Amino acid sequence: MTGMKSNAPHVPQAFIDMIGDHFLEAARYLREIQDERPDDFAAVAKSLGIGRRKAYHLAQLDRSFHALGIAPDRLRRIGWTKLSLLAPYVDADNVHELLKLAEAVTAHELKMYLRGDPIDPDTRAVVLYLNKAQYDVFEKAVLTAGAIKQHKGLLYKETALIRLLSSIVAD
C-alpha cells in the first residue's frame, strides 16, 4: 500500500540541521508556513524534527518579536525558551524591560515573574523520575493538596507538595 503524496513544502536538510542555532530563522519560517499554508504546518514541524507544540511556540515567537526591532544576536543569547515565555506578554512598551529581566534570571524565575509570583533567588530545583503509576499517585496527591491541572502539566505543584510533606514532618 502506498502513502498519500504530500503537497507540503520541501524543507531543505541544511535548514533542519541548523534549527537549534538558528531558531529565529526557524520561527520566521514556521510563522510564514502557518500564515500562508496552515494545512501544512504540522507536516513542516515534523520535517524539522520538532513537535507541533514547539512549532507553535516558535511561530508565536516570530509573531511577537519580529517587528519590535530587537537585535537578533540579543534574542539568540536570551534563547528560545525564555523568548517563548515572553511572547504572549511582550509589546513595544515593555519589550526592553522584559528582555532585560530575561537576561538576568533563569527561565523558571521568568515564568514565576510572569505569573505574578515572587522570585526567590534561593530556589532549588528537584528532578523526579517517576513511572506512570508513581506519577499518577503524585498527581492525585498534589491535586488534592491544591495544585491545578493545566494543559499537560500542574500549576502550584511545589506549594502542594510542601503542604503534604509539612503535614508528615510537622513537630
C-alpha positions in Angstrom: 0.0 0.0 0.0 1.4 3.4 -0.9 1.0 6.5 1.2 -0.5 9.8 0.0 1.8 12.2 -1.7 2.1 15.3 0.4 1.9 18.8 -1.1 3.7 20.2 1.9 6.7 22.4 1.0 10.0 20.6 1.0 12.2 21.5 4.0 15.9 21.5 3.0 18.1 19.3 5.1 20.5 22.2 5.8 17.7 24.1 7.4 16.7 21.0 9.5 20.3 20.7 10.6 20.7 24.3 11.9 17.3 24.7 13.7 18.9 24.8 17.1 21.4 27.5 16.5 19.1 29.5 14.2 15.8 29.2 16.0 14.9 32.8 14.9 15.0 31.8 11.3 13.1 28.6 12.1 10.5 30.7 13.9 10.1 33.0 10.9 9.8 30.1 8.5 7.2 28.4 10.7 5.2 31.6 11.1 5.2 32.0 7.3 4.0 28.5 6.8 1.3 28.9 9.5 0.1 32.1 7.8 0.3 31.0 4.1 -0.2 27.2 4.3 -1.7 26.4 7.6 -2.7 22.9 6.5 1.0 22.1 6.0 2.1 23.4 9.4 2.1 20.0 11.2 4.0 18.3 8.4 6.6 21.0 8.3 7.1 20.8 12.0 7.5 17.0 11.7 10.1 17.5 8.9 12.0 19.8 11.2 12.1 17.1 13.9 10.1 19.2 16.4 6.6 18.7 17.9 3.7 20.8 17.0 3.7 22.5 20.4 7.3 23.7 19.9 6.5 24.7 16.4 3.5 26.8 17.5 5.7 28.4 20.2 8.4 29.3 17.6 5.8 30.8 15.2 4.4 32.9 18.1 7.9 34.0 19.0 8.4 35.4 15.5 4.9 37.0 15.5 5.7 38.7 18.8 9.3 39.8 18.3 9.9 40.3 14.6 8.5 43.8 14.3 10.0 45.2 17.5 13.4 46.0 16.1 15.4 43.9 18.6 18.9 42.8 17.5 18.8 39.1 16.5 22.0 38.4 18.4 20.4 39.6 21.6 17.4 37.4 21.1 19.7 34.4 20.3 21.6 35.0 23.6 18.4 35.0 25.6 17.3 31.8 23.9 14.1 30.4 22.6 12.8 29.0 25.9 12.7 32.4 27.6 11.5 34.2 24.5 8.6 31.7 24.2 7.7 32.5 27.8 7.7 36.3 27.0 6.0 36.1 23.6 2.4 36.3 24.9 3.2 39.3 27.1 5.7 41.4 25.0 4.8 44.6 23.2 6.5 47.8 22.1 6.0 49.4 25.5 7.5 46.6 27.7 9.9 44.7 25.4 13.1 46.3 26.7 12.2 45.8 30.4 11.1 42.1 29.8 14.3 41.3 27.8 16.5 42.9 30.4 14.7 40.7 33.0 15.1 37.6 30.8 18.8 38.2 30.6 19.2 38.4 34.3 17.1 35.4 35.6 16.5 31.7 34.9 13.6 30.5 32.8 11.9 29.3 35.9 12.3 32.7 37.6 11.0 34.4 34.5 7.9 32.1 34.5 7.3 32.9 38.1 7.6 36.7 37.4 5.2 36.5 34.5 2.7 34.6 36.7 2.9 37.4 39.3 4.7 35.1 41.8 7.7 36.4 43.7 11.2 35.4 42.5 13.2 33.7 45.3 16.9 33.6 44.4 17.4 30.7 46.8 15.0 28.4 44.9 16.4 24.9 44.3 15.4 22.5 41.5 14.4 18.9 42.3 14.1 16.5 39.5 12.0 13.4 39.9 11.8 10.4 37.5 8.5 8.7 38.1 7.0 5.8 36.2 3.4 6.1 35.2 1.9 4.5 38.3 4.1 6.7 40.6 3.2 9.8 38.6 -0.5 9.0 38.9 -0.1 8.9 42.7 2.0 12.1 42.7 -0.6 13.9 40.6 -3.5 12.8 42.7 -1.8 13.8 45.9 -0.7 17.3 44.7 -4.1 18.0 43.1 -5.7 17.0 46.5 -3.3 19.4 48.2 -4.1 22.4 45.9 -2.2 22.0 42.7 -4.1 22.9 39.5 -4.1 20.8 36.3 -3.4 22.9 33.3 -2.7 21.6 29.8 -0.2 18.7 30.2 1.2 19.9 33.5 0.4 21.0 37.0 0.5 24.5 38.4 1.4 25.2 42.0 2.6 21.6 42.5 5.6 22.8 44.5 3.4 24.5 47.1 1.0 21.5 47.2 3.9 19.1 47.7 5.4 21.1 50.5 2.0 21.3 52.1 1.8 17.5 52.0 5.4 17.0 53.2 5.0 19.5 56.0 2.0 17.6 57.3 4.1 14.5 57.6 7.1 16.1 59.3 5.2 18.5 61.5 6.5 18.7 65.1 
